[in-house]
Amino acid sequence: MLPKIAVIGNGYWGRNLVRNFHALGVLACVCDSRAEALEDAHVQFGVDTCSSFETLLSNPEIQGVAIAAPAVQHYQLAKEFMLAGKDVYVEKPLALLVDQGQELASIAENEHRILMVGHILQYHPAILKLKELLGSGELGRIQYIYSSRLNWGKLRIEENILWSFAPHDISAILYLLDEKPVGVSATGGSYINPQIYDTTLAACEFQSGVKAHIFVSWLHPFKEQRMVIVGEQKTAVFDDIEKERKLVLYPHRIDWVNRLPAASKDEGQVLVLPTVEPLRKECEHFIESMVTRIKPRTDAREGVRVLQVLDACERSLHAQGRLVKFHESPLKYFADPTAVIESGCEIGPGSKIWHFSHIMAGSRIGCNCNLGQNVVISPTVVIGDRVKIQNNVSVYTGVELEDDVFCGPSMVFTNVINPRSHVERKHEYRRTLVKRGASIGANATIVCGVTLGQHCFVAAGAVVTHDVPDYGLVMGVPATLAGWVCVCGVSLSGAGEVTCSDCGRDYHIDVHCCREVIHTSVFAA
C-alpha cells in the first residue's frame, strides 16, 4: 500500500512537488499559510489543505511530508516531523548550519526515520550516466571539473547566490567523485545589494588531485546550466539547457609533436538519455525509501556533506577568498548568508546573526546572542552573553553591553555629544555602559556617556541623557525616573520592603535607590 504524503509549501518550487506526488497517487494534503496557495492546490488537484503544519504532526493518516518552505524553516520542521514519527523529504539546503544538519541526521537514525534531501541532479539521467562513465574508466583519470549555473534572476533578498544555486552542483560533484574536498576557496561580487553576493566562484581541491570550479550567478543575460568533466582520455559536457545534445563526449586529446604539446580535436559523440523528469524520479525514490525502509541516495549524511562545503565556501567569501581546509572547525554560530562578518571579530558559540547585519573587525560578541536584521556592530564594541538586539540597531564604538541586555527595535546609541559632519571627533567618543539585564525599549535614544544600571528598564521612545540606577524605570523626553522594576521585568509598587507580585523576589526601595534583598539560608555553610 502506498504511503500518504503532505507537501508543506505550495510556492515557486513546492507546486512541482505537489504536481508529482499527486500524479504518483500519494498526495494527501497541501499545507501553506497563504489562502490563495491553498485554493490553487484544491482547485487543481482536489486535495485536502491546511494552513498550519501543527495539524499534520498528529494526523495518523500522514506517513511522510515534503518540505518546500523557506530554508530558515527546514531544520525545525524536519526535526518536529521526524520526532512525530513521520518520514521527511526536505528541499535543499537541509539546514543553514552544519551542526543542525548533523543533529537531523542523528534524529533520523535514532528514530528510524527516512530523511531525504532534494538534491535533484543525483536523479538526473545525465548525472547517472556520467557516474557510470566515471566508474567504467571511459574518461580516463579525471583531472578537472567546471560547473556553471547562470541565469537572469530569480533575484533573492533572503539568501545569496551561493546558497541559492550552488548546492545542486556541489551535490553532483561530490556524488560523481565519491570524495569530499580537502580545501575550498570562494570569491564573489555583490552589485544590487552590497550585502548579498550576486555571483560567486568556488574552487574545490580534492585528495585525488581533481580540481573543480563552480560558477553561479543570477545576473547572467541568458540561462546556462553546464558541467564539463575533463579526463585524460575524453571530456564529457552535460548541458541541461540542450534538448537533443544534453550529454556529449569529446575524445579530444593532447599529442606531442617535436616535444611540444598540440591540441587535437574530434567530433563529439551525443549520448542518448531516457526522457524522464528528474523531479519525478526523485519523488519516486522517496516513496520507495518509505516503503522499503532503505536509506535514500541523498540521505541526511549526504546533505551534511553539502552543508560542510557550503559553510567552508561562505567562510572563504568572508575572508576575501582565503583557502579553507576541511580540518578547520565549522562555525559555532549562525550567520545568515546576507550578513557581513569581517575577519578579526569574535563571535561566541550559539549566537545568531540575521539578515543584512554587519559585524565589524575588532568587535566581540558573546555566547547565545541573537542579533536581528540590519544590525551593525562597530569596531571595539563588546557584547556579553545572551544579549538580544532587535532589528535596525547600530551599536557604535564606545558602547559596551553586559550579559542579558535587551535592545528593542530601532533604538539608538550615540558616541559623540556634539557631532558635526565637517568635524572629526573620533578621539572624543564617550563610553556608554549598559549593565547586566537592562532592557531598552523600541525607538529609545541613549545619549552617549551614560551608564544604564543592572536590570533597569528604558521605556519605548525615551531619550536618556543621565545615568539610570539599578532596577530604575525611566520614560519620557528627557527620560526621568518613573518607578522601579524587578529582574523579571514586572513593575514594583510601594516603598520600603517590597515583594515582586510575579516572581517573589524581595527588594528594598527608597526615594533614590532600589536593591534586591538576598536571603541567606540558616543551613548555609
Beta strands, then each sheet from edge to edge (+ up, - down):
strand 1: 5-8
strand 2: 27-31
strand 3: 48-50
strand 4: 64-67
strand 5: 87-91
strand 6: 115-118
strand 7: 142-152
strand 8: 181-189
strand 9: 199-206
strand 10: 211-217
strand 11: 219-231
strand 12: 235-239
strand 13: 247-250
strand 14: 253-257
strand 15: 260-264
strand 16: 269-270
strand 17: 324-325
strand 18: 334-335
strand 19: 340-341
strand 20: 346-347
strand 21: 352-353
strand 22: 358-359
strand 23: 364-365
strand 24: 370-371
strand 25: 376-377
strand 26: 382-383
strand 27: 388-389
strand 28: 394-395
strand 29: 399-401
strand 30: 406-407
strand 31: 412-413
strand 32: 432-434
strand 33: 439-440
strand 34: 445-446
strand 35: 451-452
strand 36: 457-458
strand 37: 463-464
strand 38: 472-475
strand 39: 480-485
strand 40: 491-492
strand 41: 496-499
strand 42: 506-509
strand 43: 514-517
sheet 1: 3+ 2+ 1+ 4+ 5+ 6+
sheet 2: 16+ 13- 12+ 11- 7+ 10+ 9- 8+ 17-
sheet 3: 14+ 15-
sheet 4: 18+ 21+ 24+ 27+ 30+ 33+ 36+ 38+ 39- 40+
sheet 5: 19+ 22+ 25+ 28+
sheet 6: 20+ 23+ 26+ 29+ 32+ 35+
sheet 7: 31+ 34+ 37+
sheet 8: 41+ 42- 43+
end
